[in-house]
Amino acid sequence: MSHDPLIPFYRQLGIKPGASEKEIKLAYRKLAFEFHPDRNSDADAEEKFKDVTEAYEILIGIRRRPPNGARSNGTGNNGTGNNGTGNNGTGAAGAAQAAKGSDKGTTGPTGADHAQTNKQGFAGAGRKQNPPDREDRYAEASSAYQRHQAKTGQRDPKINPGARRHHKSANRTGDTSGFARCAVTDVISAQPRHIEFTVIRGFLNSIRRETISAVLSPKGARRMALRASLRTWLGGFWGWRSFFPAWRAIITNMRGGTFPAEANAQLLFNQATAFERSGNKPLARAVLLQASDFIGHSRSALAEQIRANLRRLDTGQPARRVRDEWQRVAMLDALMHLAPVFVVIFALLLAFGPAHTYFSTEFPGQVRHTIATIRDKVEDLITPQTDPYYVDQQFLNLRTGAGIKFPIMRQLSRFETVFLIGENQNFWIRVKTELGEDGYVNADALVPGDGSAARDEWCAQNKCD
């Protein structure tokens, strides 16, 4: 009765006979992770790990597969051909060996010799019967585990998620020298760009421009933009000719810089060639589509080469484009990035700039005067009007303050009516005219009463016109 000798090894890994290589590897990784002696402290964890490793290596072909009909859990002892009998044959392998000796008239191998010949029997059986083989199998299991760890540990943490597919193929070939890397983050990107940033320096009447160009990924471009803008902030506002160019350079840098069309087309063409060489043709085609966007309708040699490669990589399927990570930053977003710098500059101007004196002396006085004026108007609204007074001299100066050192607002005429809104301070009193003017006059020149009535009485006595 035919019997597949690999069935016990499939059962050892817990999978069905005839499973694919991928299923075998997944089952082995799961069991090896569970029974590894460094992770499992059970007494039989080490033996189970060795059994699992042995079954895995036999199924994927690292070890020699056992011959058909050979089982490690059966022995045949003293199968002699002279009598045609098989004595002490136990198990399926022993019975078959004894029968073979009976038919051919030859002496069959003993059980010990058979076990020594077939070292790759059922996982664990031969090991328990042959203690000297335990060290060898443990060494082989440890070597297989170390190879597995070395293989899975080759992933470069600097490869960004957009280039993972390329990185797998690069690991198989072991060659990443043809790929363009970001000058700041040192990652391999599926959509690198050649970007130029501007740095402005100025002093008095001189101005100096500096262009920084590099191959960058989106993350590296943001960092480079901040560096270029900071250098412009520090050195671009010391001259009157460099003031406005510095602002223009900062805003341009914060919006992402400039992308030279020819240089970016050449860069993407080289990147697509590297992807195609590594075996990732769909990604190479997607990068070539980006290069064609830069080159436009040009008829240059580079443009024709890009179009020829696109036709060669055309499979008849719709072209797959990678997600564009180079969205242009809006003007408002760029200014919002610069908002903290505006706040710092305004604070420095208040503390050390030309307006320092105004904000430290004049501005507080103006605030106090405005508050006092508002308070007086409110008091006038909620309190009744005081008794009127009129000027009893030919003219009277209305001043802004209580004293002759204050400016004259205008001259009040005789018999002009005013209202007192303050107390007498050293013969100066605060008044308010009928026109709404607020000022200070000499208190000795005021007489209680209505000015119009006093004028009529004086005219009657002096017979004025």
Order of alpha helices (4+ residues) and beta strands (2+ residues): alpha-alpha-alpha-beta-beta-beta-beta-alpha-alpha-alpha-alpha-alpha-beta-beta-alpha-beta-alpha-alpha-alpha-alpha-alpha-alpha-alpha-beta-beta-beta-beta-beta-beta-beta-alpha
